[in-house]
Amino acid sequence: MEKKIGETGKTGKAGEAGKTVEKADSRLRLWCNRLSPKISLMLVISMLAVFAVLSVFMAVSSVYGSGSRQPDIQHIRTVKIKSCNDSINSINLQKIKEYDDFDE
């Protein structure tokens, strides 16, 4: 037995989904087979024209839109990173202050 598109061989939800896909596929094929070659050609050409117009519109609007708006640019601030020696010196200074306080 040959499996068709969408057929899973399982029961439950996966099987139901496969049946739905098969039913939609058969209806679409039946509808397309009913069309005459002239109408089928006209349908394909009209769909091609619609998608081409949409593609050109999206490309032109994105290029045009990118030049009209100025993005909000924030400059990167420099961050002072303590070196290992700085942290050791600050610890030593704290210890010296603690010892000075202790002596008094």
C-alpha positions as CSV (number, residue, x, y, z in Angstrom):
1,M,0.0,0.0,0.0
2,E,1.4,3.4,-1.1
3,K,1.2,6.3,1.4
4,K,-0.2,9.6,0.3
5,I,1.0,13.0,1.3
6,G,0.0,13.8,4.9
7,E,-0.7,10.2,5.8
8,T,1.0,9.3,9.1
9,G,-0.4,5.9,9.8
10,K,-0.9,6.8,13.4
11,T,-4.2,7.1,15.3
12,G,-5.3,10.1,17.3
13,K,-4.6,13.8,16.5
14,A,-1.8,13.1,14.1
15,G,-4.0,10.8,12.1
16,E,-6.8,13.4,12.1
17,A,-4.4,16.0,10.8
18,G,-3.3,13.7,8.0
19,K,-6.8,13.1,7.0
20,T,-7.5,16.9,7.0
21,V,-4.4,17.5,4.8
22,E,-5.5,14.7,2.4
23,K,-9.0,16.2,2.2
24,A,-7.7,19.7,1.5
25,D,-5.2,18.4,-1.1
26,S,-7.9,16.4,-2.9
27,R,-10.3,19.4,-3.0
28,L,-7.6,21.8,-4.2
29,R,-6.5,19.3,-7.0
30,L,-10.2,18.8,-8.0
31,W,-10.7,22.6,-8.1
32,C,-7.5,23.1,-10.2
33,N,-8.4,20.3,-12.6
34,R,-11.8,22.0,-13.3
35,L,-10.1,25.2,-14.5
36,S,-9.5,25.6,-18.2
37,P,-5.9,26.1,-19.4
38,K,-6.6,29.7,-20.3
39,I,-8.1,30.5,-16.9
40,S,-5.3,28.7,-15.2
41,L,-2.7,30.7,-17.1
42,M,-4.5,34.0,-16.3
43,L,-4.6,33.0,-12.6
44,V,-0.9,32.3,-12.5
45,I,0.0,35.5,-14.3
46,S,-2.3,37.6,-12.0
47,M,-0.8,36.0,-8.9
48,L,2.7,36.7,-10.3
49,A,1.9,40.3,-10.9
50,V,0.4,40.8,-7.4
51,F,3.5,39.3,-5.8
52,A,5.8,41.3,-8.0
53,V,4.1,44.6,-7.1
54,L,4.1,43.8,-3.4
55,S,7.8,42.9,-3.6
56,V,8.7,46.2,-5.4
57,F,6.6,48.1,-2.9
58,M,8.3,46.6,0.1
59,A,11.7,47.2,-1.3
60,V,11.1,50.8,-2.2
61,S,9.3,51.6,1.0
62,S,12.2,50.1,3.1
63,V,14.8,52.1,1.2
64,Y,12.8,55.3,1.3
65,G,12.0,54.9,4.9
66,S,15.5,54.3,6.0
67,G,16.7,57.6,4.7
68,S,14.0,59.8,6.1
69,R,14.3,58.8,9.8
70,Q,17.4,59.6,11.8
71,P,18.1,57.0,14.4
72,D,18.7,58.1,18.0
73,I,22.4,57.6,18.4
74,Q,23.8,57.4,21.9
75,H,27.6,57.5,22.2
76,I,29.4,54.8,24.1
77,R,30.7,56.0,27.4
78,T,34.2,54.8,28.5
79,V,34.3,52.7,31.5
80,K,37.2,52.9,33.9
81,I,38.4,49.5,34.7
82,K,40.5,49.1,37.8
83,S,43.7,47.2,37.3
84,C,44.8,44.6,39.7
85,N,47.3,47.0,41.2
86,D,44.6,49.6,41.9
87,S,42.5,47.2,43.8
88,I,45.5,46.0,45.9
89,N,46.5,49.6,46.6
90,S,43.0,50.5,47.7
91,I,42.9,47.5,50.0
92,N,46.3,48.5,51.5
93,L,45.1,52.1,51.9
94,Q,42.0,50.9,53.8
95,K,44.1,48.7,56.0
96,I,46.5,51.6,56.8
97,K,43.5,53.8,57.7
98,E,42.1,51.0,60.0
99,Y,45.5,50.7,61.7
100,D,45.7,54.5,62.1
101,D,42.3,54.5,63.7
102,F,43.3,51.7,65.9
103,D,46.4,53.4,67.2
104,E,44.6,56.5,68.4
